[in-house]
Each structure stands twice: as structure tokens, then as C-alpha cells.
Amino acid sequence: MLVYDFSTTALVVADAATRTYADTAIATAVAALVDSAPGTLDTLNELAAAINDDAGAFATLTTSIAAVQSDVDSNETASDAAEAALSGRLDTLEADPTTATALAAVQADVDANETASDNAEAALSTRLDTLEADPTTATALAAVQADVNQNESDSDSAEAALSARIDTLEADPTTATALAAVQADVDQNESDADTAIALKANIAGPTFTGVPAAPTASAGTNTTQLATTAYVTAAVAALIDSAPGAINTLNELAAALGDDANFSTTITNSIAAVQADVNQTSLTLTLLSLLFKLMLIRMRQTEMPQTLLFLLVSQHWKLTQLQLLPLPQLILL
């Protein structure tokens, strides 16, 4: 430890006594500063944390207290105003003659109820006194008590007899054998039931075996109902609708159409080609008819022998086969 030497005005190493004195003085000063403060509040950092590290903690607390005081004052003012308003309303009610009348009516009703209750209580007490004074009441109660006692006795006797029978059964070796047989039968029934349940189809996603049956839906049904083989057969039969056996499948119909996916277009084109050929033949016949007429006119004008005309025509018109020569060749004749 360094200390200040006033004689030399320099810092020198303190001796042991000085260090001890200084340590004691420091410890005493620190202890006086801490002054038995709680362990969580015996440092400046802990104290600062306790006041939320707020350098203006006093001002903050003063502001908060002032706000609370203002709120309290406001509540007191509101309470005084409410109390005054309530007192005014009570004064008004008390000054209103109808209030007294209503209160009197309520009080009269309460009094009447009390009187009726007192009368009923007195009547009931009188009846109880009469029953208690009637000797038949005591006799009836005694009879009931005797019956209850007898029932208790009979119950105790029956319980003792039943307990004795149970003891006898438990001591009898045949009872254990019979119980074992019953238990074995129960176990077998449980096993059989488990086996039978295991054979049942699950509710969710079942897999059926054997020949399961189901109701057959009506024709045209379009729901999630099961479709039986009868329903499918009827639907297929309705689709076939008595079609010939040779074309009652899609494959046979496709074969009948020449496996042509554009059958309609193909037939339309073929009909158009035939129609064009028919149109050409009609034109040819028309021209031939005109040509014959011209030849007849020419024959009459030139007095050509009919035999020669017939030979000329028959050479280019094969009447026996009804075939026409190409129109250009006929025109060149």
C-alpha cells in the first residue's frame, strides 16, 4: 500500500501498522456505508437496479405519485357527486307521498305474510300436539318400529344363511371344478367371439371374401351405393339393347366401321365422290342425247342411210353393256 509522506512530499510504501490501520478504517467506513443493508441492496449497482437505473428516480416517483393523487382526487370528486345525486334522489323519494304509500303497502304485505305464517305454524303445531296426544299414534309408531326391527332381524338372518351357504360352496371342491368349467366355457366363448369378429369386414376399407350380397340399385342410380353384378348386368344389357351378336361390343362395332376413327368423314367423302361421278355421268348422258338429236337432224338433212347411222353410233356406244366411251372420243367421231 502506498501512503503520502508529508515530510518528503512523496508516496512511500506503508509499514504494517499503517496498512492495518488503513484496512481497519476502510472496513469501518464501508460497514458504516452499508449499515446492515439487505444483501440484494448493499451495492450501488443493486440500488441502481432497484430504481430501474433511473437517474431521475425521485422525479419519476413524484410524477407517478402526483398522477395517482390526481386520479384519487378525481374519484373522490366523482364519488361526492354520485353521493350528492343519490342523496337528492332519496330526498325526492322521501318527499314523494307515493313512496310512503308504496312502502306502507309492502310493509302491510310483509305483515300479512308473517301473520299467515304464524297461523300456519300454530295450526301445524296443534295438529302435531293432537297426534302426539292420540294413543293410536304411539301404537302406529310402535307397530312401524316393530316392523322395521323385524325386517332388520330377517335381513340379518338371511345374510347369515347366505354367508353360510357361500362358505359351504367355497369349501366344496366341486364348486371350484364347476367354476373352472364355467370360466373355461367363458374363455372359449370369448375366443370364438374374437375369431368370429376377426372374420368380419372392417367398416373402413373392407375386403370381402366368399359371395357377399348387397341390395341391387334401380337402373340409372348415380350415387356412391354399391353396384352389384345384377346392376352391372342390367346396365350392360341396356347398353347393348338387343344389338345383333356380331356387333354388340365396341370392338365389333369398330371392326364394322373399318377401325376408322374418322368414319363419318370417310363416308361423307365417299358419298361426295360418288355424287360427283353421278353428276359427270348425267352430264355425259345429256351431251349424248343432244348429239343423237343433232345426228338425227343431220341425217334428215343429208338423207344419210339409217343403216350407216346405226353402225356409226353402235361403234361408240355399246348398247348391250350400257357403257359410254370417253366423251372426248365420242365428240371426235
C-alpha positions as CSV (number, residue, x, y, z in Angstrom):
1,M,0.0,0.0,0.0
2,L,1.3,3.5,-0.9
3,V,0.9,6.4,1.5
4,Y,1.8,10.1,1.3
5,D,4.8,11.1,3.3
6,F,4.2,14.8,4.3
7,S,7.9,15.2,5.2
8,T,9.2,14.2,1.9
9,T,6.0,15.0,-0.1
10,A,6.3,11.6,-1.8
11,L,4.4,8.3,-2.0
12,V,6.1,5.6,0.0
13,V,5.2,2.0,0.9
14,A,3.3,2.0,4.2
15,D,4.5,-0.1,7.1
16,A,2.5,-2.9,8.6
17,A,0.9,-0.8,11.3
18,T,-0.2,1.8,8.8
19,R,-1.6,-0.8,6.5
20,T,-3.5,-2.4,9.4
21,Y,-4.9,1.0,10.4
22,A,-5.9,1.8,6.9
23,D,-7.6,-1.6,6.3
24,T,-9.5,-1.2,9.6
25,A,-10.5,2.3,8.8
26,I,-11.7,1.3,5.3
27,A,-13.6,-1.7,6.6
28,T,-15.3,0.5,9.2
29,A,-16.2,3.1,6.7
30,V,-17.6,0.5,4.3
31,A,-19.5,-1.1,7.1
32,A,-21.0,2.2,8.1
33,L,-21.9,2.9,4.5
34,V,-23.6,-0.5,4.1
35,D,-25.2,-0.1,7.5
36,S,-26.8,-3.7,7.6
37,A,-28.5,-3.2,4.2
38,P,-30.1,-6.4,2.7
39,G,-27.6,-8.5,0.7
40,T,-29.5,-7.7,-2.5
41,L,-29.2,-3.9,-1.9
42,D,-25.8,-3.4,-0.4
43,T,-24.0,-2.2,-3.6
44,L,-24.6,0.9,-5.7
45,N,-25.3,-1.3,-8.8
46,E,-28.0,-3.2,-6.9
47,L,-29.5,0.1,-5.7
48,A,-29.5,1.5,-9.2
49,A,-31.2,-1.7,-10.5
50,A,-33.8,-1.3,-7.7
51,I,-34.7,2.2,-9.0
52,N,-34.7,0.8,-12.6
53,D,-31.4,2.5,-13.4
54,D,-33.3,5.8,-13.4
55,A,-31.1,8.8,-12.6
56,G,-34.3,10.9,-12.1
57,A,-36.0,8.2,-9.9
58,F,-37.2,10.8,-7.4
59,A,-38.8,12.9,-10.1
60,T,-40.3,9.8,-11.7
61,L,-41.8,8.7,-8.4
62,T,-43.0,12.2,-7.7
63,T,-44.7,12.4,-11.1
64,S,-46.3,8.9,-10.6
65,I,-47.5,9.8,-7.1
66,A,-49.0,13.1,-8.4
67,A,-50.8,11.1,-11.2
68,V,-52.2,8.7,-8.6
69,Q,-53.2,11.5,-6.3
70,S,-54.9,13.2,-9.2
71,D,-56.8,10.0,-10.0
72,V,-57.8,9.7,-6.3
73,D,-58.9,13.3,-6.3
74,S,-60.9,12.7,-9.4
75,N,-62.5,9.6,-7.9
76,E,-63.3,11.4,-4.7
77,T,-64.9,14.2,-6.7
78,A,-67.0,11.7,-8.8
79,S,-67.9,9.8,-5.6
80,D,-69.0,13.1,-3.9
81,A,-71.1,14.0,-7.0
82,A,-72.6,10.5,-7.1
83,E,-73.3,10.6,-3.4
84,A,-75.0,14.0,-3.7
85,A,-77.0,12.8,-6.7
86,L,-78.1,9.7,-4.8
87,S,-78.9,11.8,-1.7
88,G,-81.0,14.1,-3.9
89,R,-82.9,11.2,-5.3
90,L,-83.5,9.8,-1.9
91,D,-84.7,13.2,-0.7
92,T,-87.1,13.3,-3.7
93,L,-88.4,9.8,-3.0
94,E,-88.9,10.6,0.7
95,A,-90.8,13.8,-0.1
96,D,-92.9,11.9,-2.7
97,P,-96.2,10.8,-0.9
98,T,-96.5,7.8,-3.3
99,T,-93.2,6.4,-1.9
100,A,-94.6,6.3,1.6
101,T,-97.8,4.7,0.2
102,A,-95.8,2.0,-1.7
103,L,-93.6,1.3,1.4
104,A,-96.7,1.0,3.5
105,A,-98.2,-1.4,1.1
106,V,-95.1,-3.5,1.1
107,Q,-95.0,-3.4,4.9
108,A,-98.6,-4.4,5.1
109,D,-97.9,-7.4,2.7
110,V,-95.0,-8.4,4.8
111,D,-97.1,-8.2,8.0
112,A,-99.9,-10.2,6.4
113,N,-97.3,-12.9,5.3
114,E,-95.9,-13.0,8.8
115,T,-99.5,-13.4,10.3
116,A,-100.3,-16.1,7.8
117,S,-97.1,-17.9,8.6
118,D,-97.7,-17.7,12.3
119,N,-101.2,-19.0,11.8
120,A,-100.0,-21.9,9.7
121,E,-97.3,-22.7,12.2
122,A,-99.8,-22.7,15.0
123,A,-102.2,-24.9,13.1
124,L,-99.4,-27.3,12.3
125,S,-98.2,-27.3,15.9
126,T,-101.8,-28.0,17.1
127,R,-102.1,-31.0,14.7
128,L,-98.7,-32.3,15.9
129,D,-99.9,-31.9,19.5
130,T,-103.1,-33.8,18.7
131,L,-101.1,-36.6,17.0
132,E,-98.7,-36.9,19.9
133,A,-101.6,-37.0,22.4
134,D,-103.5,-39.6,20.4
135,P,-102.7,-43.1,21.8
136,T,-103.2,-44.6,18.3
137,T,-100.3,-42.6,17.1
138,A,-97.9,-44.2,19.6
139,T,-99.4,-47.6,18.7
140,A,-98.9,-47.0,15.0
141,L,-95.3,-45.8,15.5
142,A,-94.6,-48.8,17.7
143,A,-96.0,-51.1,15.0
144,V,-93.8,-49.4,12.4
145,Q,-90.8,-49.6,14.6
146,A,-91.5,-53.3,15.3
147,D,-91.8,-54.0,11.6
148,V,-88.6,-52.2,10.9
149,N,-86.9,-54.2,13.7
150,Q,-88.3,-57.5,12.3
151,N,-87.1,-56.6,8.8
152,E,-83.6,-55.9,10.2
153,S,-83.7,-59.2,12.0
154,D,-84.9,-61.1,9.0
155,S,-82.3,-59.4,6.9
156,D,-79.5,-60.4,9.3
157,S,-80.8,-64.0,9.4
158,A,-80.9,-64.1,5.6
159,E,-77.4,-62.6,5.3
160,A,-76.1,-65.2,7.8
161,A,-77.8,-68.0,5.9
162,L,-76.4,-66.8,2.6
163,S,-73.0,-66.4,4.1
164,A,-73.1,-69.9,5.4
165,R,-74.1,-71.3,2.0
166,I,-71.3,-69.4,0.3
167,D,-68.8,-70.8,2.9
168,T,-70.2,-74.3,2.1
169,L,-69.8,-73.7,-1.6
170,E,-66.3,-72.3,-1.2
171,A,-65.3,-75.4,0.9
172,D,-66.8,-77.8,-1.6
173,P,-64.1,-79.0,-4.1
174,T,-66.8,-79.5,-6.8
175,T,-67.5,-75.7,-6.6
176,A,-64.0,-74.9,-7.8
177,T,-64.4,-77.5,-10.5
178,A,-67.7,-76.1,-11.6
179,L,-66.3,-72.5,-11.6
180,A,-63.3,-73.7,-13.6
181,A,-65.6,-75.3,-16.1
182,V,-67.7,-72.1,-16.3
183,Q,-64.6,-70.0,-16.7
184,A,-63.3,-72.3,-19.4
185,D,-66.6,-72.0,-21.2
186,V,-66.5,-68.2,-20.9
187,D,-62.9,-68.1,-22.2
188,Q,-63.9,-70.4,-25.1
189,N,-66.9,-68.1,-25.9
190,E,-64.6,-65.1,-25.8
191,S,-62.2,-66.9,-28.1
192,D,-65.0,-67.9,-30.5
193,A,-66.3,-64.4,-30.5
194,D,-62.9,-62.9,-31.2
195,T,-62.5,-65.4,-34.1
196,A,-65.9,-64.5,-35.5
197,I,-65.2,-60.8,-35.2
198,A,-61.9,-61.2,-36.9
199,L,-63.7,-62.8,-39.9
200,K,-65.9,-59.7,-40.2
201,A,-65.0,-57.0,-42.7
202,N,-63.8,-53.7,-41.4
203,I,-66.1,-50.7,-41.7
204,A,-63.3,-48.6,-43.3
205,G,-61.8,-50.1,-46.5
206,P,-63.3,-53.7,-46.1
207,T,-62.0,-56.7,-48.1
208,F,-64.9,-59.2,-48.7
209,T,-64.5,-62.9,-49.3
210,G,-66.9,-65.6,-50.4
211,V,-70.1,-64.4,-52.2
212,P,-71.1,-61.1,-50.4
213,A,-74.6,-59.8,-51.3
214,A,-75.9,-56.3,-51.4
215,P,-79.2,-54.6,-52.5
216,T,-79.4,-54.0,-56.2
217,A,-79.8,-50.3,-57.1
218,S,-82.5,-49.3,-59.5
219,A,-81.5,-48.5,-63.1
220,G,-79.9,-45.1,-63.6
221,T,-78.8,-44.8,-60.0
222,N,-75.8,-42.4,-59.8
223,T,-74.7,-42.4,-56.2
224,T,-71.9,-44.0,-54.0
225,Q,-74.2,-47.0,-53.5
226,L,-72.6,-50.4,-54.2
227,A,-73.1,-51.7,-57.7
228,T,-74.0,-55.4,-57.7
229,T,-73.3,-57.8,-60.6
230,A,-77.1,-57.8,-61.2
231,Y,-77.0,-54.0,-61.6
232,V,-73.9,-54.1,-63.9
233,T,-75.5,-56.9,-66.0
234,A,-78.7,-54.8,-66.3
235,A,-76.7,-51.7,-67.3
236,V,-74.7,-53.6,-69.9
237,A,-77.9,-55.2,-71.3
238,A,-79.5,-51.7,-71.5
239,L,-76.4,-50.5,-73.4
240,I,-76.4,-53.4,-75.9
241,D,-80.2,-53.1,-76.3
242,S,-80.7,-56.3,-78.3
243,A,-78.0,-55.4,-80.8
244,P,-77.0,-58.3,-83.2
245,G,-74.5,-60.7,-81.7
246,A,-71.9,-59.8,-84.4
247,I,-71.9,-56.1,-83.4
248,N,-72.8,-56.0,-79.7
249,T,-69.3,-54.9,-78.5
250,L,-67.3,-51.8,-79.1
251,N,-64.6,-53.9,-80.8
252,E,-67.1,-55.4,-83.2
253,L,-68.6,-52.0,-83.9
254,A,-65.1,-50.6,-84.6
255,A,-64.4,-53.5,-86.9
256,A,-67.7,-52.8,-88.7
257,L,-66.5,-49.3,-89.2
258,G,-63.2,-50.5,-90.6
259,D,-61.4,-49.3,-87.4
260,D,-61.8,-45.9,-88.8
261,A,-61.8,-43.2,-86.1
262,N,-63.0,-40.7,-88.8
263,F,-65.6,-43.0,-90.3
264,S,-68.2,-40.1,-90.7
265,T,-65.7,-38.0,-92.7
266,T,-64.6,-41.0,-94.8
267,I,-68.2,-41.9,-95.7
268,T,-69.1,-38.2,-96.4
269,N,-66.1,-38.0,-98.7
270,S,-67.0,-41.3,-100.5
271,I,-70.6,-40.1,-101.0
272,A,-69.3,-36.8,-102.3
273,A,-67.1,-38.7,-104.8
274,V,-70.0,-40.9,-105.9
275,Q,-72.2,-37.9,-106.3
276,A,-69.6,-36.2,-108.4
277,D,-69.3,-39.3,-110.6
278,V,-73.1,-39.4,-110.9
279,N,-73.1,-35.8,-111.8
280,Q,-70.5,-36.4,-114.5
281,T,-72.5,-39.4,-115.9
282,S,-75.6,-37.3,-116.0
283,L,-73.8,-34.6,-117.9
284,T,-72.4,-37.2,-120.3
285,L,-75.8,-38.7,-121.0
286,T,-77.2,-35.2,-121.6
287,L,-74.5,-34.4,-124.1
288,L,-75.1,-37.8,-125.9
289,S,-78.8,-37.2,-126.1
290,L,-78.0,-33.8,-127.7
291,L,-75.5,-35.4,-130.0
292,F,-78.1,-38.0,-131.1
293,K,-80.6,-35.3,-131.8
294,L,-78.1,-33.4,-133.9
295,M,-77.2,-36.6,-135.8
296,L,-80.8,-37.3,-136.5
297,I,-81.3,-33.7,-137.7
298,R,-78.1,-34.1,-139.8
299,M,-79.4,-37.5,-141.2
300,R,-82.6,-35.9,-142.3
301,Q,-80.8,-33.0,-143.9
302,T,-78.3,-35.2,-145.8
303,E,-80.6,-38.2,-146.2
304,M,-77.9,-40.4,-144.7
305,P,-78.9,-44.1,-144.8
306,Q,-80.2,-45.2,-141.4
307,T,-78.0,-48.4,-141.5
308,L,-74.9,-46.3,-141.7
309,L,-76.1,-44.1,-138.9
310,F,-76.8,-47.1,-136.7
311,L,-73.3,-48.6,-137.4
312,L,-71.7,-45.3,-136.6
313,V,-73.5,-45.0,-133.3
314,S,-73.1,-48.6,-132.2
315,Q,-69.4,-48.4,-132.7
316,H,-69.0,-45.8,-130.0
317,W,-72.0,-46.6,-127.8
318,K,-72.1,-50.2,-126.6
319,L,-75.8,-50.6,-126.1
320,T,-75.5,-54.2,-125.0
321,Q,-73.3,-53.3,-121.9
322,L,-74.6,-49.8,-121.2
323,Q,-71.1,-48.4,-121.2
324,L,-70.1,-45.0,-122.5
325,L,-66.9,-44.2,-124.3
326,P,-64.9,-41.2,-123.1
327,L,-66.7,-38.0,-124.0
328,P,-63.7,-36.6,-126.0
329,Q,-63.6,-39.7,-128.2
330,L,-67.3,-39.5,-128.9
331,I,-67.1,-35.9,-129.8
332,L,-64.3,-36.6,-132.2
333,L,-66.5,-39.1,-134.2
